[in-house]
Amino acid sequence: MPGPGGKPRVLRMMIRSAQMDRDAGKQVFEMRGPGVGAVQINKGSFNDQADQINSTGNLETIPPYTYNGRSYPAGRIITGRHGTRLPAHTAFLRAQQAQDPLVLDTGWLGVGHVDEFVQFLPADTPRGWKIGIADPEGALALLRKAQRDGHGHAKVFSIPRSYGQGRIPTIDQALSDRQLLKDNAFAARKIKENLALLKRETGVMDGEVVKIPAMFEGGFGGSPGTQDRPVVAYYPGAVNGVVLSPTTYAAPRQWGPVVGGKDILAEAVTRAYAKVGMRVRYLDDWRTHHVSAGEVHCGTNTIRAAGTAWWSSPK
């Protein structure tokens, strides 16, 4: 808010996820001090799969924008619903009367968080940002090209033996897995539906969308053979990372197929972020987070710079 001499005065509020048995959440209260407060919104259980909706991977913010006569100078919250069920934090955040949370559909995901398929990237555009979106069709196209080029025998994952993944399929085997293809067709359809909503609400055009290769597979519910079953990340989800600066992005290491000595999935992810002038720094989260259906963003809390006079900013 405006302070003495017109300089911004900042009060940070740390929000603990509404999961009482998630011990790490207690850290928000240890961070209290001058200019820093903390709040707990509701009670829930981290160990109850239905309460995963309350994890803060399901709480993100669209950067500031104005569209159709509505202005969000401090940005706009997005969160995900599971069917008709909303996260516990939704009513609390709406009551602030500042950002009017936009609710996306995340019920198609095994965990069900917005950070599993969408992000917002700083960009040198009049809007100041673009949407980063997971792209199953792009990842499958990458595998199919490798297959056409004679590399169908390459392992679909390049993780070390020590990671204990078991027998790793080849590109040929992955592309002949009908259930895997069904899972990704389902994910692609749901992602397009959510992206359409974001475009209607923000005015973002196709040229302001950055497609990040990603694949999904069934997990945490649903049975083999099911047409539309909940999915989780197949490869570590690149969109599930952290924007460190306008030029640096921290993404989970991809461990994709190696062709000609290079991880072709990581190469494609790197090219995608380069379109908005960002360099990707890869962090290996396979054993720490990916195998538990999480990624770098899920295991990270960021404290952002908050000195901008947003009330007078043109963006």
C-alpha positions in Angstrom: 0.0 0.0 0.0 1.2 3.6 -0.4 3.5 4.7 2.5 5.3 7.8 3.7 6.8 9.8 0.8 4.9 7.7 -1.7 7.1 4.7 -1.2 5.3 1.3 -1.1 4.8 -0.2 2.4 4.6 -4.0 2.3 3.0 -6.4 4.6 3.4 -10.0 3.6 0.9 -12.6 4.6 2.0 -16.3 4.5 -0.9 -18.7 4.0 -0.6 -22.2 5.4 -2.3 -24.9 3.4 -5.5 -26.2 5.0 -3.9 -29.5 5.9 -3.3 -29.8 9.7 -1.2 -32.9 9.4 1.2 -31.3 7.0 4.0 -30.4 9.4 6.0 -28.3 6.9 3.1 -25.9 6.9 3.9 -24.8 10.4 6.9 -22.9 9.0 4.7 -20.0 8.0 4.2 -19.1 11.7 8.0 -19.3 12.3 8.5 -16.7 9.6 6.4 -14.0 11.4 8.1 -10.8 12.2 8.2 -7.1 11.2 6.2 -6.8 7.9 5.4 -10.6 7.9 2.2 -12.2 9.1 0.7 -15.7 8.7 -2.8 -17.2 8.5 -4.4 -20.6 8.6 -7.6 -20.8 6.7 -9.2 -24.1 7.6 -8.7 -27.7 8.8 -8.0 -30.5 6.4 -5.8 -33.6 6.0 -2.8 -33.9 3.8 -3.1 -37.7 3.9 -6.7 -37.7 2.6 -6.5 -37.8 -1.2 -9.6 -35.7 -1.5 -8.0 -32.9 0.5 -5.1 -32.6 -2.0 -7.2 -29.9 -3.5 -6.2 -27.7 -0.6 -2.5 -27.9 -1.3 -1.1 -24.5 -2.4 0.1 -26.0 -5.7 -3.5 -25.3 -6.4 -3.2 -21.6 -5.8 -1.5 -19.4 -8.3 -1.8 -15.8 -9.7 -2.4 -14.4 -13.1 -0.1 -11.3 -13.4 -1.8 -7.8 -13.5 -4.1 -7.2 -16.4 -7.1 -5.3 -17.7 -9.7 -6.7 -20.0 -13.4 -6.1 -20.9 -13.6 -3.2 -18.4 -12.3 -5.2 -15.5 -8.9 -4.4 -14.0 -6.7 -6.5 -11.7 -3.7 -4.3 -10.8 -2.5 -6.7 -8.2 -3.0 -9.8 -10.4 -5.8 -12.4 -10.2 -5.8 -15.6 -8.2 -6.5 -18.9 -10.0 -7.4 -22.1 -8.2 -8.8 -25.5 -9.2 -12.0 -27.3 -8.5 -12.7 -31.0 -8.3 -16.2 -31.4 -9.8 -18.2 -28.9 -7.6 -15.8 -29.0 -4.7 -13.7 -25.9 -4.1 -10.5 -25.6 -2.1 -10.9 -24.3 1.5 -9.0 -21.2 0.7 -11.5 -20.0 -2.0 -14.0 -18.2 0.2 -11.3 -16.6 2.3 -9.6 -15.2 -0.8 -12.8 -14.0 -2.4 -13.6 -12.1 0.8 -10.5 -10.0 0.3 -12.4 -8.3 -2.6 -9.2 -7.7 -4.5 -8.6 -10.5 -7.0 -11.9 -12.4 -7.5 -10.4 -15.9 -7.9 -10.8 -17.6 -11.3 -11.7 -21.2 -10.8 -10.3 -23.8 -13.3 -11.2 -27.4 -13.7 -8.5 -29.6 -12.1 -10.6 -32.7 -11.3 -9.1 -34.5 -14.3 -5.8 -34.7 -12.5 -4.8 -37.4 -10.0 -3.5 -34.7 -7.6 -5.5 -31.8 -9.0 -3.4 -28.6 -8.9 -3.3 -25.8 -11.4 0.5 -25.8 -11.3 0.5 -29.2 -13.0 -0.5 -27.7 -16.4 -0.4 -23.9 -16.4 1.9 -21.0 -15.5 2.5 -17.4 -16.3 5.8 -16.2 -17.8 7.3 -12.7 -18.0 7.5 -11.5 -21.6 8.4 -8.4 -23.5 4.9 -7.7 -24.7 2.4 -4.9 -24.1 0.7 -7.2 -21.6 4.0 -8.0 -19.9 3.4 -11.8 -19.7 2.4 -14.9 -21.5 0.7 -18.1 -20.6 2.9 -21.3 -20.4 0.8 -24.4 -20.9 1.5 -28.1 -20.9 1.3 -29.6 -24.3 0.8 -33.4 -24.6 0.3 -33.3 -28.3 3.7 -31.6 -28.7 5.5 -34.2 -26.6 3.9 -37.1 -28.5 4.8 -35.4 -31.8 8.4 -35.3 -30.5 8.4 -39.1 -29.9 6.8 -39.8 -33.2 9.5 -37.8 -35.0 12.2 -39.7 -33.2 10.5 -42.9 -34.2 10.3 -41.9 -37.9 14.0 -41.0 -37.8 14.8 -44.5 -36.8 15.2 -44.1 -33.0 12.1 -46.0 -31.9 14.5 -48.4 -29.9 15.6 -45.6 -27.6 14.4 -45.8 -24.0 11.6 -43.4 -23.3 13.3 -42.4 -20.0 17.0 -41.8 -19.6 17.1 -42.0 -15.8 20.0 -43.9 -14.2 19.5 -47.6 -13.1 20.0 -46.5 -9.5 16.6 -44.7 -9.7 14.9 -48.1 -9.5 12.3 -47.4 -12.3 12.2 -51.1 -13.3 12.0 -52.0 -17.0 11.8 -48.9 -19.1 9.8 -49.0 -22.3 11.2 -47.9 -25.7 9.8 -45.1 -27.7 8.2 -47.7 -30.0 6.5 -49.4 -27.0 5.3 -46.1 -25.5 3.7 -45.1 -28.8 2.0 -48.5 -29.1 0.5 -48.2 -25.6 -3.1 -47.5 -26.3 -3.9 -46.6 -22.6 -1.0 -44.1 -22.6 -2.3 -42.5 -25.8 -5.9 -42.3 -24.3 -4.5 -40.7 -21.1 -2.8 -38.0 -23.2 -5.7 -37.4 -25.4 -7.8 -36.9 -22.3 -5.3 -34.5 -20.8 -4.9 -32.5 -24.0 -8.7 -32.0 -24.2 -9.0 -30.8 -20.6 -6.0 -28.5 -20.9 -7.6 -26.9 -24.0 -10.8 -26.4 -22.1 -9.0 -24.6 -19.3 -6.9 -22.6 -21.7 -10.1 -21.5 -23.5 -11.5 -20.2 -20.2 -8.2 -18.3 -19.4 -8.3 -16.7 -22.9 -11.9 -15.6 -22.4 -11.2 -14.1 -19.0 -7.9 -12.4 -19.9 -8.0 -11.6 -23.6 -4.8 -13.6 -24.2 -4.4 -14.5 -27.9 -2.8 -17.7 -29.4 0.4 -15.8 -30.0 0.7 -15.2 -26.2 0.6 -18.9 -25.3 3.8 -20.8 -24.9 3.4 -24.6 -25.4 5.6 -26.7 -23.2 6.0 -30.4 -24.2 4.5 -32.7 -21.5 3.0 -36.1 -21.1 0.6 -37.7 -18.6 -0.4 -41.2 -17.4 -3.1 -42.6 -15.2 -2.5 -42.4 -11.5 -4.3 -42.0 -8.1 -7.7 -43.3 -9.3 -9.2 -44.8 -12.4 -8.6 -48.2 -13.8 -6.7 -49.5 -16.9 -8.9 -49.3 -19.9 -10.8 -46.4 -18.6 -11.4 -43.7 -21.3 -11.1 -40.7 -19.0 -9.2 -41.5 -15.8 -7.3 -39.1 -13.6 -3.7 -38.5 -14.8 -0.4 -37.4 -13.4 2.9 -36.3 -15.0 4.6 -39.1 -17.1 7.8 -37.1 -17.5 8.7 -34.5 -14.8 6.3 -31.6 -15.6 8.3 -28.7 -17.0 5.6 -26.2 -16.3 5.6 -27.2 -12.7 8.8 -25.2 -12.0 9.7 -21.7 -10.6 10.2 -18.4 -12.5 13.4 -17.0 -10.7 13.7 -13.9 -12.8 12.5 -12.5 -16.2 15.4 -14.5 -17.8 15.8 -17.6 -15.6 13.5 -20.5 -15.1 14.0 -23.5 -12.7 12.5 -26.7 -14.2 12.6 -30.3 -13.2 15.1 -32.4 -15.1 13.2 -34.1 -17.9 15.0 -37.5 -18.2 13.6 -37.9 -21.7 14.8 -40.1 -24.6 18.5 -39.6 -25.5 19.1 -39.4 -29.3 22.5 -38.4 -30.6 23.8 -37.9 -27.0 21.0 -35.3 -26.2 17.8 -35.5 -24.2 15.3 -34.6 -27.0 12.6 -33.7 -24.5 14.8 -31.3 -22.5 16.0 -29.8 -25.8 12.4 -29.1 -26.8 11.6 -27.6 -23.4 14.6 -25.4 -23.5 13.6 -24.1 -27.0 10.0 -23.4 -25.7 11.2 -21.2 -22.9 13.8 -19.5 -25.1 10.8 -18.0 -27.0 10.2 -15.7 -24.1 13.9 -15.1 -23.5 14.2 -17.4 -20.6 17.2 -19.7 -19.8 16.2 -23.0 -18.2 18.1 -24.4 -15.2 17.3 -28.0 -14.6 16.9 -29.6 -11.1 16.7 -33.3 -10.6 13.5 -33.9 -8.6 12.7 -37.5 -9.8 13.2 -39.2 -6.5 12.4 -36.3 -4.2 9.1 -35.2 -5.9 8.3 -36.7 -9.3 7.7 -40.2 -8.1 5.2 -38.8 -5.6 3.4 -36.9 -8.3 5.0 -33.6 -7.5 7.7 -31.4 -9.1 10.0 -28.4 -8.3 7.1 -25.9 -7.9 5.4 -28.3 -5.4 8.4 -28.4 -3.2 9.2 -24.7 -3.3 8.0 -21.6 -1.6 9.0 -18.3 -3.2 9.0 -14.9 -1.5 8.5 -12.4 -4.3 9.7 -8.8 -4.6 6.8 -6.6 -3.6 8.0 -3.0 -4.0 6.1 -2.1 -7.1 3.5 0.6 -6.8 0.9 -1.6 -8.3 -1.9 1.0 -7.8 -0.2 3.3 -10.3 1.4 0.7 -12.6 0.3 0.7 -16.3 0.5 -3.1 -16.4 
